[in-house]
Amino acid sequence: MTSYNVFKEELSQISHEMSALLSHAKSVPAMNGHSFNGWEKTCEDLRRQLAEENLRVAVVGPIKSGKSTFVNSLFRGDYLK
């Protein structure tokens, strides 16, 4: 199994476990169920993206720190200026 497939399976499992945990937390009488809606949507979005073979990665850092250079190097091309 490739590293990508292993990573994808791990993310899928984490998302599934997180959804189960959120569902359980919402059933606690003192908890506000609406507090978890954003997290549930994030888990759903993650599962959808994994099913579509669409993985988004953010590269963040200060101005002029080499973000574009890093991405261009990673993909072996001149994609970002």
Secondary structure, 3 states (H helix, E strand, C coil): CCHHHHHHHHHHHHHHHHHHHHHHHHCCCCCCHHHHHHHHHHHHHHHHHHHCCCCCCCCCCCCCCCHHHHHHHHCCCCCCC
